Amino acid sequence: MKNYYDTLGVSESASDKQIKQAFKRLAKQHHPDRGGDQTKFKEANEAYDTLKNPTKKQEYDTIRKYGQQSSGQGNDFHFTTGDFSNDIFEEFFAGIGGGPFRRARQPRRRPQSNRSINVRMAISIKEAMNNTEKTISYKLPSGKEEFATVKIPAGVQNGVTFKYRNLGDDSDRNIPRGDLLVQMSVLDSDGYTRKENDLHTQKTISCFDAIRGCELKLKTLTDTIIKIQVPAGTQPNTLINCKGQGMPIHQTLNIRGNLFVKIVILIPELSRTGLNKIKDL
């Protein structure tokens, strides 16, 4: 699989702005209209087409991270790219005078439309474990109440915004209706917290179980019961990794994050008689 980050010369933690700046630099350098390398130009465009799109980028990062663990399926995954980003190239060549690189900038008239409506929707991480649908109501600037059904994919990230075209403001009937923007809030629940695609929870055991080792039963957010082996001599705040029991990442490849169980050890208050009984253990 191609490393699009290396192609653009950015780190995997690069911001959208840094990715765009890197692409602009390479596009200027390699654009065929400026005598550049067409192959490198196409490679840069392919990389940018994937990394600029949050959905494509998440799927690409998932395949890079987990593809080798998915029976080789990741190696057969291909991204399709769109046309070259003409909008961004207009920025490069607008106003360049003289020579074959001169390009007349045509005025672009953006279609007017009514305003977009922004709403927030909150779901629990338990609800986010599966595909779900929810019907929301919202008011238009005119005061009219509207309803929309929002399809929420399993593993949805906190803060993601879904766009529904032509479900927004319709005040001006002579121009297209605005969009509905639904921003997701994914809340911790059922004793679980979420960090990216991993889940975290905790279990309390006695100090004697920590010394001897024990087996715990844990109810997950999918309402299944899993068994956790706590080894003998476990120390307080030990994290036990239950691989593949976290949030859904890629349903087709059945890839999920991990579940980390923090072991809390309870030390009982013993009487003098009780202390005498265990002092020679």
N, C-alpha and C positions, 0 to 999 in steps of 0.2 A: 504494500500500500504506500502511495506517495505521501511524503511528509510535507503538507502544505505550509506548516509553520517555517520549515527550513526554506521552502521555496520563496516565501516572502521575507525571510530573515528576521522573524519575530519569535518571541517566546510563547509558550502555550498559555501564559497568563496575560498576554497582551490585550489591551482594551480595544474596543471597536475603532476608536480614533487612531490608535497606533497601527492597527491592521490596515486601515484606509490610507494612512500616510505612507506606509511601506509599499502598498500597491501602486499609489500614485508615482512614487519615486521610480519603481521598476517599469511602470508603463511609459513614463517619459523616456527612460533610458532605452527601452527595447521596442517601442512602437514602430511598426514597419514604415509608416509615413515619415518617420524621421531617420530612416536607414538602420533601424535596430534589428535585433535578432527575433524573427517571427516565432520561432519555437519557444524561446524564453518568454516572449510576450504572451503566448497562449498558455503556458504553464502558470504564469503569474495570474492571468485572468481566471483560470480554472480554480486556483487556490483561493483567490479573493471571492469568487462566486459562492464557494462553500462557506468560508469563514465569516462572511458578512451576514449570512442568514442564520439566525439563532437556531432554527430547527435543524438545518443541514449541519451546522457546526456541532450541535449536541450529538447528533447521530454519528458524525465523523469521529468525534472524540471517543464515543462509546466503542465504536468498532476498533479504533486504535488501541484502546485500553483493554478490551475484553475479547477481541476477535480471536486471538490465539487460543483462548480458553473455550471456544465454542465449536469444537470439532472441525475447525478449519473453515467454518462458514464465513468468517470475517474476511478471508482472503478473496472470496468471490463477490464481495460487495463493491458496487461501482456507483459513483456519484455522477449525475447528469448535470451539465452546466448549461446556462443560458447563453444568450448573445453577449457580445462584448459590451462593457458598461459605457454606452455612448454618452450618458449624462456626465460622467466624470471626465471623459476625454474632451468634452466641450470646454471644460475648465482649463485643460492643458493647452489647447490650441487657439482658444479665443484671443484675438489681438496679436497673434504672432504675425509680423509683417514680412513681406517679401519671400521670394523663393517658392519651392514646391510645397512648403509646409503651411502656406497661408490657407486658412480655412474660414470661409465666411460664416459668421454666426447668425443663424436664423432665429428670429424671435420665436419663442415658444409660448403659446397661450395655454395656460393651465385651465382646465375646465373648472368652473366655479361649482361649489356645492354647498349645501347647508352644513351646519356645524356638527361635529361628532359629539356623542353623548358618552361620558365616562361614568362607569359604575364599578363598584367593588363587590366581589363575591368571596365569602369565607367558607372553607371546608376543612374538615379534620384530616390529619395524615392517614387515619383509618379509612376514610372515604376515598382518599387519593391512592389507595392501594389497588383500586380497580377502575376500569372505565365507568363513567357515570354520567347521568344527565340531570340537569336541574333547570327548573323554570323560574325566571326572575321577572319582576315587574319594575318598571322605571317610568318616570314622567318626562315628557317632552317639554320644551320651553313654552309650548302653547297650553300646557296643563293637562294634556291628554295622557292617559295611562296606557302604556304598552306592555306587552309580554313577549319574552323570547326564551327559547330553550337552548341552553348552553351545553354542548357536549364536551366533557372534561376527560382527557386521556389519563390512563393510569400513570402514576409517577409524576404528575404535573408539579412543576417547581413553583415555590413561593415567588410572587411578584410577576409571573408571566402574564402578558396581556393578550387576549384573544380579540380579533377584529371581525365584526359581522357587518358586511357591507349593506348599505341602504336600510338600516334599522335605526338611524339616528334622527336628528332634527328634520322636520319637513315643513318648516314655517313658510318658506318660499316655494310655491308649487311650480315655478318656472325653471327651477334648477334642480339637479339631482339631490336626492335625500342624503343626509350625512350618514356616518357610520356609528355603530355601537361598539365601544371599547370596554371590555370586561377584564379588570385586573384581579388576579387570583391571590388570595391570602390563604396559605396552608398552615393550619394551627396544630400545635402539639396536642396529643390526646392519649387517653388510656394508659398513662404512665410512660409514654414513649416521647422522645424528642428526636428531631431530625437534623442531620448535618449533611448537606448535599444529598447524596443518595444512600447514606448510611443511617441506620436507626440506633438509638441509644436508650437503654433502660437499666434498672438495677434490681438486684435481688439481695435480701438479707439472710444470712445464715449464722448459726451459732459458732463460737470459737472452736467448739469441739468438732463440728462438721468440717471446719476449715483445717483443723489438724488431721483428721482422719480422711478427708475427702468425702464427697457425696454426689448424688445425682439430683438435679433439680428439674422440675417440670415448669415450662413457661408457656403461657398463652400468648400467641402472636397477634398482630393486627389483622391477620386473615382468619382469626378464630381457630387456628390449628394449635395443637399442643406439641411442643418440641422438648426433647430431653437434653440437658446440659450437664456434662461431666465436670465437676469441680475437683481438681487434683488435690491430693494430700499436701498439706503444707502451704495452701493458698494464702497469700498475704492480703491485708486490707486494700480495697480499691483496685484489685486486679481486674483487668478487662478481659473477658472471654469473647473471642470472635466466632460468631456463628455465620459462616460464609453463605452467601446467597439467600439470606433471610431478611434483607433490607428492602428498600423501595424498588419498584419496577423501573428498569432503565430502557430496555429494548424488549418488547413483548414477543416479536417474531423470533428472536434468538433466545428468548427466555433468560435474559440477563437481568440480574438484580444486584443491588448493593448488599452490604453486610449488616449484621446486627451485632452490636457490642453490648455485652451484659457486664455491668460494674458490680463486683461482689462487695457487699457491705457486711462486715463481721461484727456481730453483737457479742459483747463481753458481759456476762451476767454478774450481778452483785451477789457474792457468796458470804454466807455466815462463816464464823471462825471454824465451826465443825466442817463445813463444806471445803474450806481452804485446806484443812488438815487432811481431808480425804484425797485431795488431788496433788498435794505438794510433792509426793514421791512418784508421780506419773512420769 
